[in-house]
């Protein structure tokens, strides 16, 4: 009961302070299409598939889990890509669910040592709430807690499902060993309300930058093998809420280890994150791989790690060339995925 009440308090507190807020992934690099639609098709190969799952604050009662799955194509004939993105979230003991299915498209321009990609995203989202799972103040006794079988006198919404159109756009640039991008999600600020009162989903801005520092004596920014240190920073802002993730990855051939520090607001500590990525195999053609990722967030905010048990993420990525593919790289092999 204590954990359930704590979870409810956390959710209500965040709702009051942050309004509607999208989830973010600690392994942002393993959810590229979710991060920025301009990253659609930006990889070596013909097809890429990514799946990431986040189980947040597993030590609390209720459910805070998030999943994103994407599949995108690299189409060299016009230097861009096409993709599909599905996202699902489950939040709280009232089973607030959100599903989003979107198509993404990117187009790239550039030369031998730089490429700039422009992306758009459009799809439909639905939001559902199980009203029977909600507990109101007139169903709680001050000494014993929840009163079994009690019925609230609160006036509940007449609908528990909301569907709406959702759109986004972004741009990403790769210049030799530097990458930077910015994306704007929910450009149309859709209404998520279950009642007649407007509850618009605020636009979410994501800005990211990475620098790939070679630790090899002989440097070649087109070479994916070797030893690298990759510092990165990602900034999120949605309505009054902001967050910054900063850290670095140490990459050696098929192994990638990362250490991150995330803030909530301007300077409030949120979590320390440790990540590991393994490329299980690399095909005979450059870029083919099966990638497994795991990370864990150690909560450093006031909610603290003892109550939450932290957050765990797992991800799977797959890049492949089609049979009889020409393996053509229009921009000299420059792709954002080289930074992860």
C-alpha positions as CSV (number, residue, x, y, z in Angstrom):
1,X,0.0,0.0,0.0
2,X,2.9,2.3,0.9
3,X,4.5,1.8,-2.5
4,X,1.3,2.3,-4.4
5,X,0.6,5.6,-2.6
6,X,4.2,6.7,-3.2
7,X,3.8,5.9,-6.9
8,X,0.5,7.8,-7.0
9,X,2.1,10.8,-5.3
10,X,5.0,10.8,-7.8
11,X,2.7,10.7,-10.8
12,X,0.4,13.4,-9.4
13,X,3.4,15.6,-8.5
14,X,4.9,15.2,-12.0
15,X,1.5,15.9,-13.6
16,X,1.1,19.1,-11.6
17,X,4.6,20.4,-12.3
18,X,5.3,19.1,-15.7
19,X,1.9,18.8,-17.4
20,X,1.8,16.1,-20.1
21,X,5.3,14.7,-20.7
22,X,6.8,12.2,-23.1
23,X,9.1,9.5,-21.9
24,X,12.7,9.6,-22.7
25,X,15.2,6.7,-23.1
26,X,18.6,6.5,-21.4
27,X,19.8,4.5,-24.5
28,X,18.7,7.3,-26.8
29,X,21.2,6.1,-29.4
30,X,19.4,2.7,-29.6
31,X,16.1,4.5,-30.5
32,X,17.3,6.7,-33.3
33,X,13.9,7.2,-35.1
34,X,12.2,8.0,-31.8
35,X,14.9,10.5,-31.1
36,X,14.7,12.4,-34.4
37,X,12.9,11.5,-37.7
38,X,15.8,12.9,-39.6
39,X,17.8,9.8,-38.5
40,X,15.5,7.6,-40.6
41,X,17.6,5.7,-43.1
42,X,20.9,7.0,-41.6
43,X,22.9,3.8,-41.3
44,X,25.0,1.3,-43.3
45,X,22.8,-1.3,-44.9
46,X,19.4,-1.6,-46.6
47,X,17.1,-2.2,-43.6
48,X,17.4,-1.5,-39.9
49,X,15.1,-2.6,-37.0
50,X,15.3,-1.4,-33.4
51,X,13.4,-2.4,-30.3
52,X,13.8,-0.8,-26.9
53,X,12.0,-1.5,-23.6
54,X,12.2,0.7,-20.4
55,X,11.0,-0.5,-17.0
56,X,11.0,2.5,-14.8
57,X,11.1,2.5,-11.0
58,X,10.5,-1.2,-10.7
59,X,10.6,-1.1,-6.9
60,X,7.3,0.8,-6.8
61,X,3.8,-0.6,-7.2
62,X,1.9,-0.1,-10.4
63,X,3.5,0.0,-13.8
64,X,5.7,2.5,-15.5
65,X,6.9,0.8,-18.7
66,X,7.7,2.1,-22.2
67,X,8.4,0.4,-25.5
68,X,9.4,1.7,-29.0
69,X,9.9,-0.4,-32.1
70,X,11.0,0.9,-35.5
71,X,11.9,-0.3,-38.9
72,X,13.5,1.9,-41.5
73,X,15.0,1.6,-45.0
74,X,18.1,3.3,-46.4
75,X,17.3,4.2,-50.0
76,X,20.5,5.4,-51.7
77,X,18.8,6.5,-54.9
78,X,17.6,9.7,-53.2
79,X,20.0,9.6,-50.2
80,X,17.2,9.3,-47.7
81,X,15.0,6.8,-45.9
82,X,11.5,5.6,-45.1
83,X,10.4,4.2,-41.7
84,X,7.7,3.1,-39.3
85,X,7.7,3.9,-35.6
86,X,5.5,2.4,-32.9
87,X,5.6,3.6,-29.3
88,X,3.6,2.3,-26.3
89,X,3.5,3.5,-22.7
90,X,1.8,2.2,-19.6
91,X,1.7,4.5,-16.6
92,X,0.4,3.9,-13.1
93,X,-2.1,1.6,-11.4
94,X,-5.0,3.2,-13.5
95,X,-3.4,1.7,-16.6
96,X,-3.0,5.0,-18.5
97,X,-1.9,3.7,-21.9
98,X,-0.7,5.5,-25.0
99,X,-0.1,4.0,-28.4
100,X,1.5,5.9,-31.3
101,X,2.0,4.6,-34.8
102,X,3.8,7.0,-37.2
103,X,5.5,7.0,-40.6
104,X,8.8,8.8,-41.0
105,X,10.7,10.1,-44.0
106,X,14.1,11.7,-44.4
107,X,16.0,13.3,-47.3
108,X,19.8,14.0,-47.2
109,X,22.2,16.3,-49.0
110,X,25.9,16.5,-48.6
111,X,29.3,15.6,-49.9
112,X,32.3,13.4,-49.1
113,X,32.8,14.6,-45.6
114,X,29.4,15.9,-44.5
115,X,25.7,15.0,-44.8
116,X,22.6,17.0,-43.6
117,X,19.3,15.1,-43.2
118,X,15.8,16.6,-43.0
119,X,13.0,14.4,-41.6
120,X,9.3,14.5,-41.0
121,X,7.0,12.3,-39.0
122,X,3.2,11.9,-39.1
123,X,0.9,9.4,-37.5
124,X,-2.0,8.6,-35.1
125,X,-2.0,8.3,-31.4
126,X,-4.5,6.9,-28.9
127,X,-4.7,7.4,-25.1
128,X,-6.8,5.1,-22.8
129,X,-7.5,5.2,-19.1
130,X,-9.2,2.6,-17.0
131,X,-11.4,4.8,-14.8
132,X,-12.4,1.8,-12.6
133,X,-8.8,1.6,-11.3
134,X,-8.8,5.2,-9.9
135,X,-9.1,5.8,-6.2
136,X,-10.5,9.1,-4.9
137,X,-10.4,10.7,-1.5
138,X,-14.0,9.6,-0.5
139,X,-12.8,6.0,-0.9
140,X,-10.0,6.3,1.6
141,X,-10.3,6.1,5.4
142,X,-7.7,8.2,7.3
143,X,-6.7,5.2,9.6
144,X,-7.2,2.1,7.4
145,X,-6.6,3.4,3.9
146,X,-8.6,2.2,0.9
147,X,-12.2,1.1,1.7
148,X,-12.8,-2.2,-0.2
149,X,-16.0,-2.1,-2.4
150,X,-16.5,1.7,-2.0
151,X,-17.9,3.8,-4.9
152,X,-16.8,7.3,-5.4
153,X,-19.2,10.2,-5.8
154,X,-16.7,12.0,-8.1
155,X,-18.0,13.0,-11.5
156,X,-16.0,10.9,-13.9
157,X,-15.4,11.6,-17.6
158,X,-17.9,10.0,-20.0
159,X,-15.1,8.8,-22.3
160,X,-11.9,6.9,-21.5
161,X,-10.3,6.9,-25.0
162,X,-8.8,9.7,-27.0
163,X,-7.3,9.5,-30.5
164,X,-5.6,12.3,-32.4
165,X,-3.2,13.1,-35.3
166,X,0.4,13.8,-34.3
167,X,3.3,15.3,-36.3
168,X,7.0,16.1,-35.9
169,X,10.1,17.2,-37.8
170,X,13.8,17.3,-37.4
171,X,17.2,17.9,-38.9
172,X,20.6,16.2,-38.3
173,X,24.1,16.9,-39.5
174,X,27.2,14.7,-39.6
175,X,30.5,16.5,-40.4
176,X,33.5,14.1,-40.3
177,X,33.7,13.1,-36.6
178,X,30.9,15.5,-35.3
179,X,27.2,15.0,-35.2
180,X,24.4,17.4,-34.1
181,X,20.7,17.4,-34.5
182,X,17.4,19.0,-33.4
183,X,13.8,17.6,-33.5
184,X,10.4,19.1,-32.7
185,X,7.7,16.6,-31.8
186,X,3.9,17.2,-31.4
187,X,4.1,20.2,-33.8
188,X,0.3,20.4,-33.8
189,X,-0.1,20.3,-30.0
190,X,-2.9,17.7,-30.0
191,X,-5.7,17.6,-27.5
192,X,-5.3,14.6,-25.1
193,X,-8.3,15.5,-22.8
194,X,-10.9,12.9,-21.8
195,X,-13.4,15.7,-21.1
196,X,-14.6,18.9,-22.6
197,X,-11.6,20.8,-21.0
198,X,-8.7,21.2,-23.4
199,X,-5.5,19.4,-22.4
200,X,-3.0,19.9,-25.2
201,X,0.2,17.9,-25.4
202,X,3.0,20.4,-25.4
203,X,5.6,20.4,-28.2
204,X,8.8,18.5,-27.2
205,X,12.2,19.7,-28.4
206,X,15.2,17.4,-28.5
207,X,18.7,18.6,-29.3
208,X,21.7,16.3,-29.4
209,X,25.4,16.5,-30.1
210,X,28.2,13.9,-30.2
211,X,31.9,14.1,-30.9
212,X,33.8,11.0,-32.0
213,X,37.4,11.1,-30.6
214,X,39.7,8.5,-32.0
215,X,42.2,6.9,-29.7
216,X,44.1,5.4,-32.5
217,X,47.4,6.9,-33.7
218,X,46.2,6.7,-37.3
219,X,42.8,8.5,-37.7
220,X,40.2,7.9,-40.4
221,X,36.7,9.2,-39.7
222,X,35.2,6.6,-42.1
223,X,36.6,3.6,-40.2
224,X,34.1,2.0,-37.8
225,X,36.7,-0.3,-36.2
226,X,39.2,0.8,-33.6
227,X,39.1,2.6,-30.2
228,X,37.0,5.7,-29.7
229,X,35.8,8.0,-26.9
230,X,32.4,9.5,-27.8
231,X,31.2,12.3,-25.5
232,X,27.5,13.2,-26.1
233,X,24.9,15.5,-24.7
234,X,21.1,15.4,-25.2
235,X,18.8,18.2,-24.2
236,X,15.0,17.7,-23.8
237,X,12.4,20.4,-23.2
238,X,8.6,20.1,-23.1
239,X,6.5,22.9,-21.6
240,X,8.0,23.8,-18.2
241,X,10.0,20.5,-18.1
242,X,13.6,20.1,-19.2
243,X,16.2,17.5,-18.9
244,X,19.9,17.0,-19.9
245,X,21.7,13.8,-20.4
246,X,25.5,14.0,-20.7
247,X,28.2,11.5,-20.7
248,X,30.6,9.5,-22.9
249,X,30.9,6.1,-24.4
250,X,34.1,4.1,-24.8
251,X,33.9,2.1,-28.0
252,X,36.3,-0.7,-29.0
253,X,35.3,-2.7,-32.0
254,X,32.2,-4.6,-31.0
255,X,31.9,-3.5,-27.4
256,X,30.6,-0.1,-26.2
257,X,30.5,1.0,-22.6
258,X,28.9,4.3,-21.4
259,X,28.5,6.4,-18.3
260,X,25.9,9.1,-18.1
261,X,24.6,11.8,-15.8
262,X,21.0,13.1,-16.2
263,X,19.5,16.1,-14.7
264,X,15.8,17.1,-14.3
265,X,15.1,20.8,-14.6
266,X,18.0,23.2,-14.6
267,X,20.4,21.5,-12.2
268,X,18.4,18.9,-10.2
269,X,20.1,15.5,-10.2
270,X,17.9,12.7,-11.6
271,X,20.0,9.6,-12.3
272,X,23.4,8.1,-13.1
273,X,23.3,5.7,-16.0
274,X,25.6,2.8,-17.0
275,X,25.2,1.3,-20.4
276,X,26.7,-1.7,-22.3
277,X,26.3,-2.4,-26.0
278,X,27.5,-5.6,-27.8
279,X,27.6,-6.2,-31.6
280,X,27.1,-9.9,-31.6
281,X,28.2,-10.3,-35.2
282,X,29.3,-8.1,-38.1
283,X,28.6,-9.4,-41.6
284,X,30.9,-9.5,-44.5
285,X,29.5,-6.1,-45.7
286,X,30.2,-2.9,-43.7
287,X,27.5,-2.1,-41.3
288,X,25.7,-5.5,-41.0
289,X,25.2,-6.3,-37.3
290,X,23.1,-7.6,-34.5
291,X,23.3,-5.2,-31.6
292,X,22.3,-5.9,-27.9
293,X,22.1,-3.1,-25.3
294,X,21.5,-3.0,-21.6
295,X,21.5,0.0,-19.2
296,X,20.5,0.8,-15.7
297,X,19.6,4.1,-14.1
298,X,20.5,4.7,-10.5
299,X,18.0,7.2,-9.2
300,X,19.7,10.2,-7.5
301,X,16.6,12.5,-7.1
302,X,14.6,12.9,-3.9
303,X,12.6,9.8,-4.7
304,X,15.9,8.0,-4.2
305,X,17.2,4.6,-5.3
306,X,16.0,2.7,-2.2
307,X,12.3,3.4,-3.0
308,X,12.5,3.0,-6.8
309,X,15.2,0.2,-7.3
310,X,16.2,2.3,-10.4
311,X,15.3,1.8,-14.0
312,X,16.4,-0.8,-16.5
313,X,16.4,-0.6,-20.3
314,X,17.0,-3.4,-22.8
315,X,17.4,-2.9,-26.6
316,X,17.9,-4.9,-29.8
317,X,19.1,-3.5,-33.1
318,X,19.6,-5.2,-36.5
319,X,21.1,-3.9,-39.7
320,X,21.2,-5.9,-42.9
321,X,21.8,-5.6,-46.6
322,X,19.2,-7.2,-49.0
323,X,20.3,-10.1,-51.2
324,X,22.1,-8.8,-54.3
325,X,22.4,-5.3,-52.8
326,X,24.9,-3.0,-54.4
327,X,26.1,-1.8,-50.9
328,X,26.2,1.7,-52.3
329,X,27.0,4.5,-49.9
330,X,26.1,7.9,-51.4
331,X,27.8,10.0,-48.8
332,X,31.0,8.2,-48.4
333,X,29.7,6.0,-45.6
334,X,28.9,8.9,-43.3
335,X,26.0,7.9,-41.0
336,X,24.9,8.9,-37.6
337,X,25.0,5.3,-36.3
338,X,28.8,5.5,-36.4
339,X,28.7,7.6,-33.3
340,X,27.2,4.7,-31.2
